[in-house]
Every structure is written in C-alpha cells, then in structure tokens.
Amino acid sequence: MGEARAQSFVAVPDAHVTYLGGADRPEATDGLVEVPAESATAILFSGGFGFGASGLLRSALDAAPHVRLVAFESPGGRPLIAEQVATLIRSRHLDTYVARVCASACTVAFAAGTVRSASPRAKFGFHLAASLALEGLSQIEFVRVERRWFVRSGISLSFGDRAFHAPNLHPYFPPLDELVAAGYLHRIRGFPGPITFRPAPDDRLFEALQSIEPQTAALLLAAARRRVALGMTEDRARAKALDNAGLVVDRWLSRSSDRAILALIDATLAALSALDPESCMRWQVGISDQDLGLLAIPPTLRAALRAAQAMVLHDANAYPITLPAQTYEDADTAVRARIEVQYGKQALSDAATPEHAFDDPAKSCAVSIAYLRGLRDRPEGPAVLRWALAAG
C-alpha cells in the first residue's frame, strides 16, 4: 500500500539490499551473516519502496543464484513499486520473511512469497493507499489491485478488505494469530507446536477447524488464553478467536460444497439483517472492535452462523480445483455496477471504509447486504460464491 497520508509529501527512504548466508534454506535471517552474492541464500531488503527499488532487487537476485528467501524491513513506499517487487518475487518462486516490521506498501510485496514467515515480534501495518496521485476513487481501484494479490496468494479476502481500508493515519497492526488465520502468514518462527485443544461443547466450528488445520486451531486458542491473561474478558477473547476462525473458513470456500456455500450466505444475511446498523458495520469492517459486532448477533443466529461455517470446513475439498480468479473478478464487477446504479459510485468504498462507515452506518450496512444478495443472485450460483463470499 502507499505511504500514509502524513507521509505523502515526504520522500520515500532509499532501499538497500544485503546478501545473507549461513543455512541451506533459511527460515529467518536471524543468525545469518553477510556473505558474497555467489554464496548467499537470503537477501535482506531494507528501506523504502521508491523508484528504482524493484530494479535494485532484480539485479541483486540475478547476482545471487542460490537465494530462496527475501526478508523485508520496510516502512513502505510507493504502491506501484511494491507491485513490481511482488511480481518479481512470485515469478522466481521466492519465500518471504519479516523479523521486525513490514508496513504499508511492504505488505503487498510480502504477500507474494511462496512461503511467508515471521518472527514472534514482527509487526505488519496495513492501510488505505494514499499519495499525491492516489485520491478518491483511484484509491479504491488500487484496493482492487491489492485484492487480486490476495486471491492469487490464497489469503482471506474479508481480512484483506478490512486491512486495506484501515484509515491512512491509523494503520491496522493485526495480531499474528489473525494473520495466520487469514493465510497471510504461513508460519511464526518459534511457535511452540501443537497445544492440547479442548473446545467447548458447542464449538462445532473449532472442532471442524481442529480436524482441517489443527496448528491454526491451537494458535487461536493459545492467543485467546493470552488475551484473558492480559485482562480481556473470556467472552470477548472467545469472540475474537471465533472471528479469526471465520477467516480460515474464507480460505476454504473455494473448495467447499454448494450446500455449505448457500447455507453460509443465508446465515450471514440473517445475522446482518438482525443487527442494528452500528453493530452491523462493526462486525463487517470493524478494526479494533469487530468482536463487539459479533457479540451483538442474537445467540441463535450466532450459533447458526458458526454451524454454517463448520459445514464449509467439513465439506472442504468437494471442489479441489479452485475457481479462476477472472471468474470471480467478472462477477464482482457486475454486482458492483448494479450497486453503483442504486446507491452511487462511492457507496461500496464508503461501506467498506471504517473512517467513512460510521458517518452513515445504516446506508453502509444496507450496501453490504445488497452486495452479498447480489452475489447470491448471480446465475453462476455457488461456483462464484466460493470466491465472492470471502470478499465480504
């Protein structure tokens, strides 16, 4: 993403590359030392995504044939440069890693990694693209470019929409367990391994998650315990864990059955329709208080939603070949065009952007419901919904 609005008039810091080695296939840069290019197994990209940064990295990779990992230490920079770096990383099938910080435009480049890992202290910062050349509708168009990278990388699109629309002056720094659940991170180096998992009797969603991604289930449970230890109530910690489990469900939608997809969309619409506008928007696009929106859903509808999400996981791999991204894009474009006619060109942007949504939460929630219903009505039916429901 682009540099924050406060940084729009500040030059992007220079990028630097450092050759690192000391392991055949490093999972991190910790402990590696600087080596000549010909013996390097990793490259550290530090600084900003300014003009010339992608060429610098390309030249560095050309000179280091054994590199399989690019580590980032970056506050961000120019979004189009980050796209060029992401394309370079994907074309060479490289892994990515962050030890300390990857913010703004850096998060797009990192998402292109084949295997994406981070240290337990890593921080990732997301926000709406901003620069002198990116304002208004052009910002939203760039969000759609970023979302395509998430489709290609198997990352939850509902997480992406939340992250990419965080206010420019208040970037979103999600906890690492949320990034793992969304599929943005594959590994946290130093995670202690399997944890005995004891879901509550009514947690069909967690039971299904344990069967399909036991390591993720264990991580979400461990994070919930940590939040309680830090003073969060058990209800809110559990809501946060369940909400992150929903991000895992997003990632399995493209492989689930027709009946599971339709059940989930109906349960989602029922929950949205039962909420007051402010709770609706908190649940849909809230950054820091999304769990409050989830807790506002009536208990019977919340249970139905979780049962539908569990069915998606139970039925996963019914369609192991995922829908082409272009089919998703075509359906998404058609539904957006219909909403623009009814609500105006800026409606979907406002509905998905927390810094605008609470100005008129009733309209924002109505637009979100209209978008979801529009996708359900598409003639392609559940096949398109396998991708499109994840867009939220």
N, C-alpha and C positions, 0 to 999 in steps of 0.2 A: 504494500500500500504506500501511498505517498507520505511525505513528511507532514507532521501535524500543522494545523493552520498557523500556530505561532511561529513555526519554522519556515513558512512559505517564502519568506524573504531572506532566509539565511542560506548561504552556500552549503551544499552537501559536502561533508568531510571526505577527504581523499580515501580511496580504497587501497589496501595493501594485501599482498599475499605472502605467506611464509610456508616453506616446504618443511614437512614434519615426517619423522620416521621412527622406527623402533619396534614395529609389530607388523606381521604379515597382513592382517586385516583388522585395523584398529576399530574399537567400538567408541573410542573417545580420543581426544587429543591430550588428556591428562597423562603426564608421564612421558610423552613423546618429546623428542629433541629436534632442533633444527638440523636439517641434513641437506646435501646437494640434491638438485632436482632429480637426477637419474636414480637415486635410491629412496625417494620419498614415497610413502604410502598414503599420506594425507596432505591436504592443503588447508591452511587457516586463512579465511577471507575476513579481514577486519576493516573497519571504516565504513564509508557510506556507498550507496548505490548511485554514484554520479556518472556523468558522461565519461565513457572510456572504461568503466569498471568491467563490463562484460568482455571486452577485448583483452583486458589485463588478465582476467581469469582464463580465457581461452588460450592465450599464449602460455600461461603458466601450466595448464594441463597438457598442452602439446609438448612441453619440455619435460614432462614427468609421466612416463608411460605406465607406471605402476600405481598411480594414485587411484583409490577407490572411494575416498570419502572427502567431502568438503565440509569443514567446520566454519560456522559463522559467529562473528562477534560484531554486531552492527546495530546502530540506532535507526537504520532505514535509509530513505533517499527517494529517488525518482521511480515511480511505479513501472514505467515502460522499460527502464534499465533492469529492474528486478525480473520482469517477464523474460527479457533476453537471457539473464543468468539462469532462470528456471528452465528455459528451453535447452540451454547448453547442458545443464545437469541431467535433465531427462534423456536427452539424445545420447549421452555417454553412460547412462545407467549407473549413476553415482549415488552413494549414500550421503546423508546429511546429518549433522550433529551440532548441538549448541551446548556450550558449557555454562555461559553466564546470561547473555541477553541477545535476543533477536526480535526487533521491533519494527513496526510499520512495514515498509517495502520488503524488508528481510523475510517476513513471514511467508510471502509468496514464493521466494526462491527456495526456502527451506522445504516447502510442501512438495517440491518436485523430486525430492530424494526417493530412491527405491526403498531403502530402509531409513527411517527417521528416528533418531535417538537423542537423548538429552541427559544432562546430569541432574541430580535431585534438586539442585539450586538454580536451575535455568529459569529464565523469565521470557515469556513471549507476549508482545504487545500488539494489539490489533486496533484499527480504527478506520473510519471512512476516508477514502482517498482525498487528498487535498493538495493543491498547488495553485500557482497563478493561472495555469491552463486548465485546471480541473475544478469547475464550479457547477452547481445546479445539476441539470440532467446529465452532463458529461461525467459527473462523479458517479451517478447511478449506473451509467453504461460501463464504467470501469469496474464497478462491483460485479457486473455480469461477466466480465472477462475473468475476474478473480474466481468467481463461482465455477467457471469451466475448469480451472486448475483443480478445484476440489473434486469435481466429477471424475476427472482423469486419475486422481490420486486416491479415490475410494474414501474420501472424508465426508462426514455428515454435513449435508448442505444446510440443515437448520442451525447447526453450530456456526457455519460459515456466514449465514445471513446475520446472525446475532453479532458475530465478531466484526464483520466488515462494516456494520452500521453503528458501531460504537462512536460516540461523539469525538470529534477531532482533537479537542483539548483534554479529553478524558479517556485515553486509550484503555481497552479492556485487557487485563492481565489475568487470564483464566488459570485456575489451579491445574497442576499437571494431570491429576486424575481425570479432569474433564477433557483434556487434550487427548489422553489415551482412549477414553470412551468414544470420542468423536472420530478416532482413527487418524488424527493429525500427528500424533506421536505413536510410534510402534513400541518403543522401549524407554524405560527410565533406568539408566545405569545405576546399579546399587539397590534396586528394589529387592526386598528380602526373599522373594519367591512365594510359593503357594502358602496361603493362610487358611486355616480351618474355617470353612464357610458355614454359618448357621443362620439361614434366612428365617424370618418369622413365618408362621404357618400360612398366612395369607399372601405371601410374597411369591406368587406364581411367576412374576416377571424375573425376579432374582434366581429362582430355580431354573428357569429356562436359560438365563444368562450363564449360570454356572455350567450348564451342560454344553454350551456352544463356545464360550470364552471364559473359562474358569479363572485365568490370570486377571482379566479385566474385572470380573466379579469380586475377586479377592481385593484388588486395588481399591475399588469403590467402597467396599466395606471397611477397609483399613482407614480410608480418608474420612468416612463418617465417624468412626471411633475417634479419630484425631480431632475432628471438629467439636465433638462433645467434650473431649478433654480440655479444649481451649475455651469452653464456655457456651457453645451453641446448644440450644435445646435439642432433645432427641428427635422431636417431630420435624424440626427444620433440617437437621442433619440427615434424617431419613429421606425427606423430600428432595434434598439436593442429590443424594445418591440415586434415587429413583429417576430424577430428571436426567442425570448423566447416563443412566441405563437406557433411557429413551434415545440418547444419541447413538448408542450401539445398535438399537433397533433400526434407526435410519440407515445405517450402513448395510444391513441385511435385507432391506426392502427389495432390492433389485433381484433377489434370489428367492423370494417367498411366493406363496400361492395366491391365486385370485381371491379365494375366500378370506384369507388373512388380510390382504390389502384392503378389501372392501369393508371388512369389519373394523379395521383400524381407522379408516377415514370416517366411517359413520360414528364411531366412538369419539373421535376428535371433534367432529362437528357438534355432537351433543354436548360435549364439555364446553366448547366455545360459546354455544348459544345459551348455556345456563349461567355464565359468568356476567358480572357487571362489567362495563367497558374497561375500567381501570385494571381490574384483576385479569381480564382477558388479555390486555396488552402486556401486563407483567409476565404472564405465562408464555406468551408468544415471542416477545423480543426483549424481555427484561434482562438486564446485565447482572446487577448485584442482588436483585430481589425476585428472581424468577420463581424461586421456591414458594414465595408467598402467593403467587398466582396459582400454582399447583395446589396448595393447601386450600384455596378458596373454592375449588371444584367440589360439588356435593359428593359425599363419600361413595354413594352408589355409582355415580358416573365415573369417579376416580378409579374405583375397582374395575369397572367395565373397560376403561381405557387401558389399565395395566394388563387385564386379561387379553385384550386385543393385541397389545404389544408382545405379550408372551407367545401368542399364536404365531406372530410373524417369525419369532425365533424358532419355534417348534417346527414350522413349515419351511424353514430356510433350506435352500438347495433344491427346492422344487423346480427352479429355473436357474441352473448353474451358469448359463451364458447370460451376461448382463445386457441390458438394452443399450444400443448405441447412443452415445451422448447427443448426436444430432437429432434423434427422435425426441429426446427429452427437450432439447432446445426449441424445436419446432412447436411442440405442444405448449411449452411455457410462453413462447412469444404470442401464440394465438390467444391464450387466456388473458395475458396482459393487455393485448389490444382491445379485447372486449371490456375489460375493467376501465381502461382509459376512456372509452366512449361514455361509460356510465358515471364515473367518478372524477375524471380529469387525468391529465398526463402525469401529474406528480403524485397521484394517490398512492400507488404501491411503494414509492420511495418514502412517503410520509408514514405509511403504515408500518414499515419495517425499520424506521429510524427512531430510536428512543428519544433523541433530542427534539424530535417533532411530534412523536406519537401522543404524548400526554397533553399537547395543546388541544386535541380533539379526539380523545380515546374512543368515543362512540363511533365516529366515522372510521377511525383506524381499524377497529375490530370488525366493523361491517365489511371493510375492504378485504381483510384477511379471510373472513368467512366466504366472501364472494369468490376469492381466488381459489380456495380449496374446493368449493362446489363446482366452479368452472372446470377444474381438472377432473373431477369425478364424472362430469357430463361429457367428457371427450369421447369420440367414437372409438378411439383406441383402447378405452377402458382400463382395466387393471394393468395392462402391459406398460402404459405410460405412467400410471400411478406408482409403479415400482420405483421409478426415478423421481417423479414430480412431488410425491408426498414429502420427501425429505427436504424439499425447498421451503416447506412451512408456510 
